Amino acid sequence: MIRPLLVPFLLFLTACGLTTTRPKVEMSLAQAAFMAAKEAGADTHSPTLYRKAEVFYLKAKSAYRRKYFNKAQEYAVLSKRYSEKAEYEAFRKKALEGAGQP
């Protein structure tokens, strides 16, 4: 009696794993944006945005490892967005400091 139910159940489980794609591109873009923000000095010039980017990047990596690919993709996109904002703020503040403005 259990055997007829087992085959459809196993097919269902394997089909779910095949429909979700790994967010490799999003993860790579998030990593590149985060590293660029770090190199720009965003950790000192824009610490709030940099910390948000870091938190979302770590969440994305954790979700990816656990195979929660939809969440990993969401977190990677958010990390990229905050990393880019932090990098921009860091460059802007550096330029203002270089121009002699506080």
N, C-alpha and C positions, 0 to 999 in steps of 0.2 A: 504494500500500500504506500509506503514512503518512497519507493523507487520511482514511480511515475511523476511524482512531484519534484524529485531531486534534479532531474535533467532540465526541465524548464527553469528552475531556480538558478542552476549553474549557468545556463545560457544567458539569463538576465544579468547576472553579476558580471560576466565577461563582456557583455555588450555595453554595459555602463562604463567600464574602464576603457573601451575602445572609442567611445564618442567624445571624450574629453581630451583636448590636446594640451600638451605642455606649453606653458607660456615662455618659451626660450628667448624669444626676441624681446619681450617686455622685461624679463629679468636682466638681460644683457644691457638694455638701454638704461634701466634703473641703476645698475652697477656703474656704468660709465658716467652717468649724471652725478651719482653720489661721489665718485672719485674726483670728478672735475670740481665739484663744490668744495671738497676737502682740500684740493690743491690750490683753490682760489682763496683759501683762508676763511671760509664761511663759518668754521667753528668758532672763530674769534670775532668776526665782523657781523655775523648774522646768526647768533647761537640758537635762537628760537626756531627759525626755519630749518636750520641744519639738524637740530635734534628731532624735529618732526620727520624729516627725511630719513634720518637714521633709524628711528623707531619703525617706520613703515617698511624700510628696506629689510630690517631684521625680521619683521613679521612675514614679509614676502618669502624670505629664505626659509623660514620655519614652515610656512604653509606648503611651500614647494616640496620640502623634504617629507612632509606628511601626506603628500599627494592630494592636497586640496588645491587643485590648479586654478579654479575660479577665484578663490580668495587670494591666491598668490598673484594672479594677474591684477586684481584690484589694488592690492597693496603695492605692487611694483609700479603701477601707473601713478599712484599717489606719491610714492617715494621719488619718482622722476620729476613730478611736478614741483614738489617742495625743494628738491635738490637744485633745480633750475632757478627757482626763486631765490634760494639762499646764495647761489653763485652770483646771480645778478646783483643782489644786495651787497655782497662782499666787494665786487668790482666797483660798484657805485660809491661805496664808502671809502674805498682806497683812492678813487679818483678825487673825491671831495677833500680827503686829507691831503692829497698831493697838491691840490689847488690852493690850499691854505684855509679852507673853510672847516669849521668844527663839525 
